[in-house]
């Protein structure tokens, strides 16, 4: 289309040189129409290119970090930062000279500066929020005694990435080959897929008998048309067809009716109309309205203050056929001569090419339809049938000259085009015109009417050709990761022994795939752009075009990253399963015996720590008082100690209510710390007695309660030594009420 606009401008120069001003104006308008239609697409493509740079800048952050850790691995923080910044700037300079966004932007370095500011701002916000949350947790623990200790997902993921990079650096050849595969996959995706923008024509048949040969242009929702559209239509069709505009005057408020009062000057009788229709004298040559004038004549050239009344409306003000030429009406302070009467019944049956009457739309009856048509997506509407509207009755309409209605602030509503029935190129000219404007055009030819509409569409092409390369790359990554799992069976066992959860072990392999995916996406994209410039410079592989739009770039990156992650899920799951050979990842406890539930809690503790741990647990459960909105409510928390045997036993009893509280589940809980007889180690014997609530709900809700309880036991092991010493200092006071001496 851009080339067509160029040809139109060259034609305009030739017409101007030949002093053909009409042809010059027609060619200029055609060029302007083409450029106006494609300019939004070009602007959107330019904006997409800029967004693509921002997207890849976001990928550059982890890419630069991964490269610094893999290629250099500096131990000093300052050298780490220098390496990170150096890699980031190097890739930026490469993109600066190969990516078109920096040529399309008037200030290319502002893109880089804006991203740096954004990245630093996000980093600062993250640090502030993280430290604020940590401070709140410390304050909460100091006041209530409830401490929260957990391995954050971000921290675990970061540690997994560092360990994954370390593992990759041990196998440099395999890592290099896998990264090269993903790099070529990204280049392939960019090369064989592109985002195509095109204009699609929709031809929807209408169940209407054409009133005339030609076309009708109007808005789908009967909104007003711009005057420039009339000029474009006249330039496109005026040399070989008759172009006739129509205008309406309606209420300024769309959902209200206008009451246009007028008075017959001779009789003084008054009436009103809901709308005015402006017609040109040439209307008779298109629709043949002059045949429906029952008295008088139709509009002629030079008519200004003239009006044609429907005979039924004229009768209401005492104007008959004998008064034509002498009668007049007063309308908006001016006098209009009645030059004719329309046959109301016959005019009611006249329908245009769209199957609707020539009178204005009834904006009250169709207010909802007008609003819906005006607000829906034009791309979706273009492929659907044009809705049919209700129109005002003929008796509620006055007919005036076109220019007079426009002078009254009437709007251009439709344009009729009367074509020669023998014109074989009319349809081709219609399609050429529709490529320049986003309008609905009804074309009547022979005994049928077709509604034309055009809309710009965007689609990804060439995706089907990528199936084989993607499958090959996926199998390579899968084979690499499976080999890594089997090679590191011993490492996986060590990770499990030192306390890593199965999910964290699986995360190690996902972290390695993240490194592969990021490296392949960034390097593949950059190498693809460099290769494309090289091909253009030396005219190699002419016809290969890479699309730089953000949609294409994101598509390529998502394909690569998705391929890598999907190929790693199964190996990661295998590694996680190796960490728990018995395939039991969740703590299972025995079923209860009636209303009593007895079992050993999966937790052991040294005898020296038991008293201070029970003091800690008492402060924890005291925080779950009646004002708690947590998983349970605890009351009557009591500590006791028994010294009957060689080693003392410690116990904590409490009454709890489990959430949701409307189930009415209450129970008595006793946690007995008894010595195992080996190495001064204590086990926790748990006894739960149901007091109220149905048995099924009691068993189901206790799973959550026991998981919370287990987490509190585990948190004790992570507390700082200073906090533990604080609880140890309160042991004598806490167990004094039991009446026993702690030994």
C-alpha positions as CSV (number, residue, x, y, z in Angstrom):
1,X,0.0,0.0,0.0
2,X,2.9,2.3,0.7
3,X,4.1,1.7,-2.9
4,X,0.6,2.4,-4.2
5,X,0.6,5.7,-2.3
6,X,4.0,6.6,-3.9
7,X,2.7,5.8,-7.3
8,X,-0.3,8.0,-6.6
9,X,1.9,10.9,-5.6
10,X,4.0,10.5,-8.8
11,X,0.7,10.6,-10.7
12,X,-0.3,13.7,-8.9
13,X,3.0,15.4,-9.9
14,X,2.3,14.5,-13.5
15,X,-1.3,15.9,-13.3
16,X,0.0,19.1,-11.7
17,X,2.6,19.5,-14.5
18,X,-0.2,19.1,-17.1
19,X,-2.4,21.6,-15.2
20,X,-5.0,18.9,-14.6
21,X,-6.0,20.2,-11.2
22,X,-9.0,17.8,-10.8
23,X,-6.8,14.8,-11.5
24,X,-4.1,16.2,-9.2
25,X,-6.6,16.5,-6.4
26,X,-7.9,13.0,-7.0
27,X,-4.5,11.4,-7.0
28,X,-3.4,13.3,-3.9
29,X,-6.5,12.2,-2.0
30,X,-5.9,8.6,-3.1
31,X,-2.4,8.8,-1.8
32,X,-3.5,10.4,1.5
33,X,-6.2,7.8,2.0
34,X,-3.7,5.0,1.5
35,X,-1.1,6.5,3.8
36,X,-3.8,7.3,6.4
37,X,-4.9,3.7,6.4
38,X,-1.5,2.2,6.8
39,X,0.0,4.9,9.1
40,X,-1.6,3.3,12.3
41,X,-0.1,0.0,11.4
42,X,3.3,1.5,10.7
43,X,3.2,3.4,14.0
44,X,2.1,0.3,15.9
45,X,5.0,-1.6,14.3
46,X,7.5,1.1,15.4
47,X,6.1,1.1,18.9
48,X,6.3,-2.7,19.0
49,X,9.9,-2.5,18.0
50,X,10.6,-0.2,21.0
51,X,8.7,-2.5,23.3
52,X,10.8,-5.4,22.1
53,X,13.9,-3.6,23.2
54,X,12.4,-3.1,26.7
55,X,11.5,-6.8,26.8
56,X,15.0,-7.9,25.9
57,X,16.5,-5.4,28.3
58,X,14.6,-7.2,31.0
59,X,16.1,-10.5,29.8
60,X,19.5,-8.9,29.8
61,X,19.6,-8.5,33.6
62,X,19.6,-12.3,34.3
63,X,21.6,-12.9,31.2
64,X,24.4,-10.6,32.3
65,X,24.4,-12.2,35.8
66,X,24.5,-15.7,34.4
67,X,27.3,-14.9,32.1
68,X,29.4,-13.3,34.8
69,X,28.9,-16.3,37.1
70,X,29.6,-18.8,34.3
71,X,32.5,-17.3,32.5
72,X,34.3,-15.4,35.3
73,X,32.8,-16.2,38.7
74,X,34.7,-13.4,40.5
75,X,34.9,-13.8,44.2
76,X,35.1,-10.1,44.9
77,X,31.8,-8.2,44.9
78,X,33.2,-5.2,43.1
79,X,34.6,-7.3,40.3
80,X,31.2,-9.1,40.1
81,X,29.4,-5.8,39.6
82,X,32.0,-4.7,37.0
83,X,31.6,-7.9,35.1
84,X,27.8,-7.7,35.2
85,X,27.8,-4.1,34.0
86,X,30.3,-4.8,31.3
87,X,28.3,-7.7,29.8
88,X,25.1,-5.7,30.0
89,X,26.7,-2.7,28.2
90,X,28.3,-4.9,25.6
91,X,25.0,-6.5,24.6
92,X,23.3,-3.1,24.7
93,X,25.8,-1.8,22.2
94,X,25.2,-4.7,19.9
95,X,21.5,-4.2,20.0
96,X,22.1,-0.4,19.5
97,X,23.5,-1.1,16.1
98,X,21.3,-4.0,14.9
99,X,17.9,-3.3,16.3
100,X,15.7,-0.9,14.3
101,X,14.1,0.5,17.5
102,X,17.1,2.7,18.0
103,X,16.8,4.1,14.4
104,X,13.0,4.7,14.7
105,X,13.4,6.5,18.0
106,X,14.5,10.2,17.9
107,X,16.4,9.7,21.2
108,X,17.6,6.1,21.3
109,X,19.6,6.4,24.5
110,X,16.6,7.5,26.4
111,X,15.3,3.9,26.0
112,X,18.4,2.6,27.8
113,X,18.2,5.4,30.4
114,X,14.5,4.7,31.0
115,X,15.1,1.0,31.5
116,X,18.0,1.6,33.9
117,X,15.9,4.0,36.0
118,X,13.0,1.5,36.0
119,X,15.3,-1.4,37.0
120,X,16.9,0.5,39.8
121,X,13.5,1.7,41.0
122,X,12.1,-1.8,41.1
123,X,15.3,-3.0,42.9
124,X,14.9,-0.3,45.6
125,X,11.2,-1.0,46.1
126,X,12.0,-4.7,46.4
127,X,14.7,-4.1,49.0
128,X,12.5,-1.7,51.0
129,X,9.5,-4.1,51.0
130,X,11.7,-7.1,52.0
131,X,13.4,-5.3,54.9
132,X,10.1,-3.9,56.1
133,X,8.5,-7.4,56.2
134,X,11.6,-8.7,58.0
135,X,11.3,-5.9,60.6
136,X,7.6,-6.6,61.1
137,X,8.3,-10.3,61.7
138,X,11.0,-9.5,64.2
139,X,8.7,-7.1,66.1
140,X,5.9,-9.7,66.0
141,X,8.2,-12.4,67.4
142,X,9.5,-10.1,70.1
143,X,6.1,-9.1,71.3
144,X,4.1,-12.3,70.9
145,X,6.8,-15.0,70.9
146,X,5.5,-16.3,67.6
147,X,8.6,-16.5,65.3
148,X,8.4,-17.2,61.6
149,X,11.3,-18.9,59.9
150,X,11.1,-20.2,56.4
151,X,13.2,-20.5,53.3
152,X,11.8,-17.9,50.9
153,X,11.0,-19.0,47.4
154,X,13.1,-16.2,45.9
155,X,16.1,-17.0,48.2
156,X,15.8,-20.8,47.4
157,X,15.5,-20.1,43.7
158,X,18.6,-17.7,43.8
159,X,20.6,-20.3,45.6
160,X,19.5,-23.0,43.1
161,X,20.6,-20.8,40.2
162,X,24.0,-20.3,41.7
163,X,24.4,-24.0,42.3
164,X,23.1,-24.8,38.9
165,X,25.6,-22.4,37.2
166,X,28.4,-24.1,39.2
167,X,27.2,-27.5,38.0
168,X,27.1,-26.3,34.4
169,X,30.6,-24.9,34.6
170,X,31.9,-28.4,35.4
171,X,30.6,-29.7,32.1
172,X,31.5,-26.8,29.8
173,X,31.4,-28.8,26.5
174,X,27.9,-30.2,27.1
175,X,26.7,-26.8,28.3
176,X,28.1,-25.1,25.2
177,X,26.5,-27.6,22.8
178,X,23.1,-27.3,24.5
179,X,23.3,-23.5,24.6
180,X,24.3,-23.5,20.9
181,X,21.2,-25.7,20.1
182,X,18.9,-23.3,21.9
183,X,20.6,-20.3,20.2
184,X,20.0,-21.8,16.8
185,X,16.4,-22.6,17.8
186,X,15.8,-19.0,18.6
187,X,17.3,-17.9,15.3
188,X,15.1,-20.4,13.5
189,X,12.0,-19.1,15.2
190,X,12.8,-15.6,14.3
191,X,13.6,-16.5,10.7
192,X,10.7,-18.7,9.9
193,X,7.9,-16.9,11.7
194,X,6.7,-13.4,11.1
195,X,3.8,-11.2,12.1
196,X,1.9,-10.2,9.0
197,X,-0.4,-7.2,8.8
198,X,-3.0,-7.3,6.1
199,X,-6.4,-6.0,5.1
200,X,-9.2,-8.5,4.8
201,X,-12.3,-7.9,2.8
202,X,-15.6,-9.3,4.2
203,X,-18.4,-9.7,1.7
204,X,-21.7,-10.4,3.4
205,X,-24.9,-10.9,1.3
206,X,-28.0,-8.9,2.2
207,X,-31.5,-10.2,1.7
208,X,-32.6,-7.0,-0.2
209,X,-33.6,-6.2,-3.7
210,X,-31.4,-3.4,-4.9
211,X,-33.2,-0.1,-5.5
212,X,-30.4,1.0,-7.9
213,X,-27.1,-0.1,-9.4
214,X,-24.2,1.3,-7.3
215,X,-23.3,1.6,-3.7
216,X,-24.3,3.0,-0.3
217,X,-21.8,4.2,2.3
218,X,-22.9,4.7,5.9
219,X,-21.7,3.9,9.4
220,X,-22.7,0.6,10.9
221,X,-24.3,2.4,13.9
222,X,-25.6,5.3,11.8
223,X,-23.2,7.8,13.3
224,X,-22.3,10.9,11.4
225,X,-19.7,10.8,8.6
226,X,-16.9,13.2,8.2
227,X,-17.0,15.6,5.3
228,X,-13.6,14.3,4.2
229,X,-15.2,10.9,3.5
230,X,-17.6,12.6,1.0
231,X,-14.5,14.2,-0.7
232,X,-12.8,10.8,-0.9
233,X,-15.9,9.2,-2.4
234,X,-16.2,12.0,-5.0
235,X,-12.5,11.6,-5.9
236,X,-12.8,7.8,-6.2
237,X,-16.1,7.5,-8.0
238,X,-17.1,11.0,-9.2
239,X,-15.7,10.7,-12.6
240,X,-17.7,7.6,-13.6
241,X,-20.6,7.6,-11.2
242,X,-23.1,9.9,-9.5
243,X,-22.3,10.7,-5.9
244,X,-25.3,11.9,-3.8
245,X,-25.0,12.7,0.0
246,X,-27.8,12.7,2.5
247,X,-28.0,14.6,5.8
248,X,-30.2,14.3,8.9
249,X,-31.0,16.6,11.7
250,X,-32.0,14.9,14.9
251,X,-31.9,15.6,18.6
252,X,-28.5,16.5,20.0
253,X,-29.1,14.0,22.8
254,X,-28.9,10.6,21.2
255,X,-31.4,8.8,23.4
256,X,-34.1,11.5,23.1
257,X,-36.4,12.5,20.3
258,X,-36.4,16.0,18.8
259,X,-39.6,17.9,18.6
260,X,-39.2,20.2,15.7
261,X,-42.2,22.6,15.7
262,X,-43.5,24.3,12.5
263,X,-46.6,26.3,11.7
264,X,-48.5,26.7,8.4
265,X,-48.4,30.5,7.7
266,X,-51.8,30.5,6.0
267,X,-53.9,28.6,8.4
268,X,-51.8,29.1,11.6
269,X,-52.1,25.3,12.3
270,X,-49.0,23.9,14.1
271,X,-47.5,20.5,14.3
272,X,-44.1,18.9,14.8
273,X,-41.6,16.4,13.3
274,X,-38.9,14.3,14.9
275,X,-36.3,14.7,12.2
276,X,-35.2,16.5,9.1
277,X,-33.9,14.9,6.0
278,X,-31.6,16.8,3.6
279,X,-31.7,15.7,-0.1
280,X,-30.1,16.9,-3.2
281,X,-31.9,17.3,-6.6
282,X,-29.8,14.4,-8.0
283,X,-31.4,12.1,-5.5
284,X,-34.2,11.6,-8.0
285,X,-31.6,10.1,-10.4
286,X,-30.5,7.5,-7.8
287,X,-33.6,6.4,-5.9
288,X,-36.3,7.9,-8.1
289,X,-38.0,9.7,-5.2
290,X,-39.6,12.2,-7.6
291,X,-41.9,9.4,-8.7
292,X,-43.4,9.4,-5.2
293,X,-44.3,13.1,-5.2
294,X,-48.1,13.1,-5.3
295,X,-48.4,16.9,-5.8
296,X,-45.9,19.6,-6.9
297,X,-42.3,18.8,-7.7
298,X,-39.1,17.4,-6.3
299,X,-36.1,19.6,-5.4
300,X,-34.3,21.5,-8.2
301,X,-31.0,23.3,-8.4
302,X,-31.2,26.6,-6.7
303,X,-33.8,25.6,-4.1
304,X,-32.9,26.9,-0.7
305,X,-35.8,27.6,1.5
306,X,-38.0,24.9,0.1
307,X,-39.7,22.0,1.8
308,X,-41.5,18.8,0.8
309,X,-44.1,17.5,3.3
310,X,-45.6,14.0,3.6
311,X,-49.2,14.3,2.6
312,X,-50.4,12.9,5.9
313,X,-48.4,15.5,7.8
314,X,-49.5,18.3,5.5
315,X,-53.1,17.5,6.1
316,X,-52.6,18.0,9.9
317,X,-51.7,21.7,9.2
318,X,-54.4,22.3,6.5
319,X,-52.1,22.1,3.4
320,X,-53.5,20.2,0.4
321,X,-52.4,19.6,-3.2
322,X,-54.2,22.7,-4.3
323,X,-52.0,24.8,-2.0
324,X,-48.7,23.7,-3.5
325,X,-46.6,26.6,-4.7
326,X,-48.4,29.2,-2.5
327,X,-48.4,27.6,0.9
328,X,-45.5,28.0,3.3
329,X,-44.4,26.9,6.8
330,X,-42.5,28.7,9.5
331,X,-39.6,26.6,10.8
332,X,-37.0,27.9,13.2
333,X,-37.9,31.5,12.6
334,X,-37.7,31.2,8.8
335,X,-40.3,30.7,6.1
336,X,-40.1,27.7,3.7
337,X,-42.2,27.4,0.6
338,X,-44.0,24.0,0.2
339,X,-43.0,22.8,-3.3
340,X,-44.4,19.3,-3.1
341,X,-46.1,16.5,-1.2
342,X,-44.8,13.0,-0.8
343,X,-47.2,10.0,-0.9
344,X,-46.6,8.8,2.7
345,X,-47.7,5.2,2.0
346,X,-45.5,4.8,-1.1
347,X,-42.5,6.5,0.5
348,X,-42.7,4.1,3.4
349,X,-42.1,1.2,1.1
350,X,-38.9,2.7,-0.4
351,X,-35.9,0.9,1.0
352,X,-32.2,1.6,0.2
353,X,-29.5,-0.9,-0.5
354,X,-29.1,-1.7,3.2
355,X,-32.8,-2.7,3.4
356,X,-33.7,0.3,5.5
357,X,-35.9,3.3,4.9
358,X,-34.7,6.8,3.9
359,X,-36.0,8.4,7.0
360,X,-33.8,9.0,10.1
361,X,-33.1,6.2,12.6
362,X,-35.3,6.1,15.7
363,X,-32.6,6.8,18.3
364,X,-35.0,6.1,21.2
365,X,-36.1,2.6,20.1
366,X,-32.6,1.6,19.1
367,X,-30.6,3.4,21.8
368,X,-29.1,0.1,23.1
369,X,-28.3,-1.2,19.6
370,X,-26.6,2.1,18.7
371,X,-24.5,2.1,21.9
372,X,-23.5,-1.6,21.4
373,X,-22.5,-1.1,17.8
374,X,-20.5,2.0,18.7
375,X,-18.5,0.4,21.5
376,X,-17.7,-3.1,20.1
377,X,-14.4,-3.9,18.6
378,X,-14.4,-2.9,14.9
379,X,-12.3,-6.0,14.0
380,X,-15.0,-8.3,15.4
381,X,-17.8,-6.3,13.8
382,X,-16.3,-6.3,10.4
383,X,-16.9,-10.1,10.0
384,X,-20.5,-9.9,11.3
385,X,-23.8,-9.0,9.5
386,X,-24.8,-5.4,9.6
387,X,-27.7,-4.8,12.1
388,X,-31.0,-3.5,10.9
389,X,-32.4,-0.4,12.7
390,X,-35.9,1.1,13.2
391,X,-36.5,4.3,11.4
392,X,-38.9,7.2,12.0
393,X,-42.3,7.1,10.3
394,X,-42.7,9.2,7.2
395,X,-45.3,11.4,8.9
396,X,-42.7,12.4,11.5
397,X,-40.2,13.7,8.9
398,X,-39.7,16.9,6.9
399,X,-37.7,16.9,3.7
400,X,-35.4,20.0,2.9
401,X,-32.6,20.7,0.6
402,X,-29.3,19.1,1.6
403,X,-27.3,22.3,2.2
404,X,-30.1,23.8,4.2
405,X,-30.1,20.8,6.6
406,X,-26.3,21.0,6.9
407,X,-26.6,24.7,7.7
408,X,-29.0,23.7,10.6
409,X,-26.1,21.6,12.1
410,X,-27.3,18.5,10.4
411,X,-24.8,15.6,9.9
412,X,-23.8,13.7,6.8
413,X,-25.3,10.3,7.4
414,X,-25.0,8.3,4.1
415,X,-23.7,8.6,0.6
416,X,-25.4,7.0,-2.4
417,X,-23.3,6.1,-5.5
418,X,-25.2,5.5,-8.7
419,X,-23.0,3.5,-11.1
420,X,-23.5,2.6,-14.7
421,X,-24.9,-0.9,-14.9
422,X,-22.5,-1.7,-17.7
423,X,-19.4,-0.6,-15.7
424,X,-17.3,-3.8,-15.3
425,X,-14.7,-2.1,-13.1
426,X,-17.1,-0.8,-10.4
427,X,-16.5,-3.7,-8.0
428,X,-12.7,-3.4,-8.4
429,X,-12.9,0.3,-7.7
430,X,-15.0,-0.5,-4.6
431,X,-12.4,-2.9,-3.3
432,X,-9.6,-0.4,-4.0
433,X,-11.5,2.3,-2.2
434,X,-12.3,0.0,0.8
435,X,-8.5,-0.6,1.2
436,X,-8.1,3.1,2.0
437,X,-11.1,3.6,4.4
438,X,-12.6,1.7,7.3
439,X,-16.3,1.9,6.3
440,X,-19.2,-0.3,5.4
441,X,-20.3,-0.1,1.8
442,X,-23.4,-1.8,0.4
443,X,-23.0,-2.7,-3.3
444,X,-26.1,-3.4,-5.5
445,X,-25.5,-5.3,-8.7
446,X,-28.1,-7.1,-10.7
447,X,-30.6,-8.6,-8.3
448,X,-28.4,-8.9,-5.2
449,X,-26.8,-6.7,-2.6
450,X,-23.5,-7.4,-0.9
451,X,-22.1,-5.5,2.2
452,X,-18.4,-4.8,2.0
453,X,-16.2,-4.1,5.0
454,X,-12.5,-4.2,5.5
455,X,-10.3,-4.4,8.6
456,X,-6.6,-4.8,9.3
457,X,-5.6,-8.1,10.7
458,X,-2.5,-9.5,12.2
459,X,-1.4,-13.2,12.2
460,X,1.7,-15.2,12.8
461,X,2.8,-17.1,9.7
462,X,5.2,-20.0,9.4
463,X,4.5,-21.5,12.8
464,X,3.8,-24.9,11.3
465,X,7.3,-25.1,9.9
466,X,8.8,-24.9,13.4
467,X,7.4,-28.2,14.7
468,X,10.4,-30.4,13.7
469,X,13.1,-28.0,14.9
470,X,11.3,-27.5,18.2
471,X,10.9,-31.3,18.7
472,X,14.6,-31.8,18.0
473,X,15.6,-29.1,20.4
474,X,13.2,-30.4,23.1
475,X,14.6,-33.9,22.8
476,X,18.2,-32.6,23.0
477,X,17.4,-30.7,26.2
478,X,15.5,-33.6,27.6
479,X,18.4,-36.0,26.9
480,X,20.8,-33.5,28.5
481,X,18.8,-33.1,31.7
482,X,18.1,-36.8,32.0
483,X,21.8,-37.5,31.7
484,X,22.5,-34.9,34.4
485,X,20.0,-36.6,36.7
486,X,21.6,-40.0,36.4
487,X,25.1,-38.6,36.7
488,X,24.2,-36.8,39.9
489,X,22.4,-39.5,41.8
490,X,25.0,-39.3,44.6
491,X,24.7,-35.5,44.7
492,X,20.9,-35.8,45.0
493,X,21.3,-38.2,47.9
494,X,23.6,-35.7,49.6
495,X,21.2,-32.9,49.1
496,X,18.4,-35.0,50.7
497,X,20.6,-35.9,53.7
498,X,21.6,-32.3,54.5
499,X,17.9,-31.4,54.6
500,X,16.9,-30.1,51.1
501,X,13.2,-30.7,50.4
502,X,12.3,-32.7,47.2
503,X,10.9,-29.5,45.7
504,X,14.2,-27.7,46.2
505,X,16.1,-30.5,44.5
506,X,13.8,-30.3,41.5
507,X,14.3,-26.6,41.6
508,X,18.0,-27.1,41.0
509,X,17.3,-28.6,37.5
510,X,14.7,-26.0,36.7
511,X,17.3,-23.3,37.6
512,X,19.7,-24.9,35.1
513,X,17.0,-24.8,32.4
514,X,16.5,-21.1,33.3
515,X,20.1,-20.4,32.5
516,X,19.8,-22.3,29.2
517,X,16.6,-20.6,28.2
518,X,17.8,-17.1,29.0
519,X,21.1,-17.6,27.2
520,X,19.6,-19.1,24.2
521,X,16.9,-16.5,23.9
522,X,19.2,-13.4,24.1
523,X,22.2,-14.7,22.2
524,X,19.9,-16.3,19.5
525,X,18.0,-13.1,19.0
526,X,21.2,-11.0,18.8
527,X,23.0,-13.4,16.5
528,X,19.9,-13.5,14.3
529,X,19.8,-9.7,13.9
530,X,23.6,-9.6,13.1
531,X,23.2,-12.4,10.6
532,X,20.3,-10.6,9.0
533,X,22.3,-7.4,8.6
534,X,25.2,-9.4,7.1
535,X,22.8,-11.0,4.6
536,X,21.4,-7.7,3.6
537,X,24.8,-6.1,3.3
538,X,26.1,-8.9,0.9
539,X,22.7,-9.7,-0.6
540,X,22.7,-13.3,0.6
541,X,19.5,-15.3,0.9
542,X,17.4,-12.5,-0.6
543,X,13.8,-12.7,0.6
544,X,14.6,-13.7,4.1
545,X,13.0,-11.1,6.3
546,X,13.2,-11.0,10.1
547,X,10.3,-9.3,11.9
548,X,11.5,-7.1,14.8
549,X,8.0,-6.4,16.3
550,X,7.5,-7.2,19.9
551,X,4.9,-9.8,19.1
552,X,7.4,-11.7,17.0
553,X,10.2,-11.3,19.5
554,X,8.0,-12.4,22.4
555,X,6.7,-15.3,20.4
556,X,10.3,-16.5,19.7
557,X,11.4,-16.1,23.3
558,X,8.3,-17.8,24.7
559,X,8.8,-20.8,22.3
560,X,12.4,-21.2,23.4
561,X,11.7,-20.8,27.1
562,X,8.6,-23.0,27.0
563,X,10.5,-25.7,25.1
564,X,13.3,-25.7,27.7
565,X,11.0,-25.8,30.7
566,X,8.7,-28.5,29.3
567,X,11.8,-30.6,28.5
568,X,13.0,-30.2,32.1
569,X,9.9,-30.9,34.0
570,X,10.2,-34.7,33.8
571,X,13.9,-34.8,34.8
572,X,13.3,-32.4,37.6
573,X,10.4,-34.6,38.9
574,X,12.7,-37.7,38.7
575,X,15.4,-35.9,40.7
576,X,12.8,-34.9,43.3
577,X,11.5,-38.5,43.5
578,X,15.1,-39.8,44.0
579,X,15.3,-37.7,47.2
580,X,12.4,-39.7,48.7
581,X,12.8,-43.3,47.5
582,X,9.8,-44.5,49.4
583,X,7.6,-42.0,47.5
584,X,6.2,-40.7,50.8
585,X,6.5,-37.0,50.8
586,X,3.9,-36.2,53.3
587,X,3.8,-37.1,57.0
588,X,1.2,-39.8,57.6
589,X,-0.3,-40.5,61.1
590,X,-2.3,-43.5,62.3
591,X,-6.1,-43.4,62.5
592,X,-7.7,-42.5,65.8
593,X,-9.3,-45.0,68.2
594,X,-12.8,-43.7,68.9
595,X,-12.5,-40.2,70.4
596,X,-8.8,-40.7,71.2
597,X,-5.8,-40.2,68.9
598,X,-2.4,-41.3,70.1
599,X,0.8,-41.3,68.1
600,X,4.5,-40.2,68.3
601,X,5.1,-36.8,66.8
602,X,7.8,-36.8,64.0
603,X,10.2,-34.7,66.0
604,X,13.0,-35.5,68.5
605,X,14.9,-33.1,70.7
606,X,17.8,-33.2,73.1
607,X,16.9,-33.4,76.8
608,X,18.7,-30.1,77.6
609,X,16.5,-28.2,75.2
610,X,13.1,-29.7,76.2
611,X,12.2,-27.3,79.0
612,X,13.1,-24.2,77.1
613,X,11.3,-25.5,74.0
614,X,8.1,-26.1,76.0
615,X,8.3,-22.5,77.4
616,X,8.6,-21.3,73.8
617,X,5.6,-23.5,72.7
618,X,3.6,-22.1,75.6
619,X,4.2,-18.5,74.5
620,X,3.3,-19.6,70.9
621,X,0.0,-21.1,71.9
622,X,-0.8,-18.3,74.2
623,X,-0.8,-16.1,71.1
624,X,-3.6,-18.2,69.7
625,X,-6.1,-16.9,72.2
626,X,-9.7,-16.0,71.6
627,X,-8.7,-13.0,69.6
628,X,-6.9,-15.2,67.1
629,X,-8.1,-15.4,63.5
630,X,-5.7,-18.2,62.7
631,X,-6.1,-21.9,62.2
632,X,-7.2,-22.6,65.7
633,X,-7.9,-21.1,69.2
634,X,-6.0,-22.4,72.3
635,X,-7.0,-21.9,75.9
636,X,-5.8,-23.2,79.3
637,X,-2.3,-23.9,78.2
638,X,-0.5,-25.6,81.1
639,X,3.0,-27.0,81.6
640,X,3.9,-29.9,83.9
641,X,6.9,-32.0,84.7
642,X,7.2,-35.6,86.2
643,X,10.4,-36.9,87.8
644,X,9.4,-40.5,88.5
645,X,12.0,-42.1,86.3
646,X,15.7,-41.6,85.9
647,X,15.0,-38.7,83.6
648,X,12.1,-36.2,83.9
649,X,9.2,-36.1,81.5
650,X,7.6,-32.8,80.4
651,X,4.0,-32.2,79.3
652,X,2.0,-29.4,77.9
653,X,-1.9,-29.6,77.9
654,X,-4.3,-27.2,76.3
655,X,-7.9,-27.1,74.9
656,X,-8.2,-26.1,71.3
657,X,-11.0,-25.1,68.8
658,X,-10.3,-25.8,65.2
659,X,-11.2,-23.6,62.2
660,X,-13.7,-23.3,60.7
661,X,-15.3,-22.6,64.0
662,X,-18.9,-23.1,62.8
663,X,-18.2,-26.9,62.7
664,X,-17.9,-26.7,66.5
665,X,-14.7,-28.9,66.7
666,X,-13.1,-28.8,70.2
667,X,-10.5,-31.1,71.6
668,X,-8.0,-31.6,74.5
669,X,-4.4,-31.8,73.4
670,X,-1.5,-33.2,75.4
671,X,2.1,-33.2,74.2
672,X,4.3,-35.5,76.4
673,X,8.1,-35.3,76.0
674,X,9.5,-38.6,77.3
675,X,13.0,-39.9,77.1
676,X,13.8,-42.5,74.5
677,X,16.6,-44.0,76.7
678,X,19.2,-43.3,74.0
679,X,21.7,-40.5,74.1
680,X,19.5,-38.3,76.2
681,X,17.0,-37.8,73.3
682,X,13.3,-37.1,73.9
683,X,10.4,-38.0,71.8
684,X,7.0,-36.3,71.7
685,X,4.0,-38.4,72.4
686,X,0.8,-36.8,71.2
687,X,-2.7,-37.5,72.7
688,X,-5.7,-35.7,71.3
689,X,-9.2,-36.3,72.8
690,X,-12.3,-35.2,70.8
691,X,-14.7,-33.1,72.9
692,X,-17.2,-31.9,70.3
693,X,-17.8,-31.9,66.6
694,X,-18.4,-34.8,64.1
695,X,-15.7,-37.4,63.8
696,X,-15.1,-36.9,60.0
697,X,-14.6,-33.2,60.3
698,X,-12.4,-33.7,63.4
699,X,-10.0,-36.0,61.6
700,X,-9.9,-33.8,58.5
701,X,-9.3,-30.5,60.3
702,X,-6.6,-32.0,62.6
703,X,-4.4,-32.5,59.6
704,X,-4.0,-28.7,59.2
705,X,-3.7,-28.3,63.0
706,X,-0.9,-30.9,63.2
707,X,1.0,-29.4,60.3
708,X,0.9,-26.0,62.0
709,X,2.1,-27.7,65.2
710,X,4.9,-29.4,63.3
711,X,6.0,-26.2,61.8
712,X,6.3,-24.6,65.2
713,X,8.5,-27.4,66.4
714,X,10.7,-26.9,63.3
715,X,10.9,-23.1,63.9
716,X,12.4,-23.8,67.3
717,X,15.5,-25.3,65.7
718,X,16.0,-22.2,63.6
719,X,15.8,-19.7,66.4
720,X,18.9,-17.7,67.2
721,X,21.0,-18.8,70.3
722,X,20.2,-15.5,72.0
723,X,16.4,-16.1,71.7
724,X,16.8,-19.7,73.0
725,X,18.7,-18.4,76.0
726,X,15.9,-16.0,76.8
727,X,13.4,-18.9,76.9
728,X,15.9,-20.9,79.0
729,X,15.9,-18.1,81.6
730,X,12.2,-18.4,82.0
731,X,12.1,-22.2,82.6
732,X,12.1,-22.0,86.4
733,X,9.3,-19.5,86.5
734,X,7.2,-21.4,83.8
735,X,7.4,-24.8,85.6
736,X,7.1,-23.4,89.1
737,X,3.3,-23.8,89.0
738,X,3.7,-27.6,88.5
739,X,5.1,-28.0,91.9
740,X,8.0,-30.1,90.7
741,X,11.7,-29.4,90.6
742,X,13.4,-29.3,87.3
743,X,16.5,-31.3,87.2
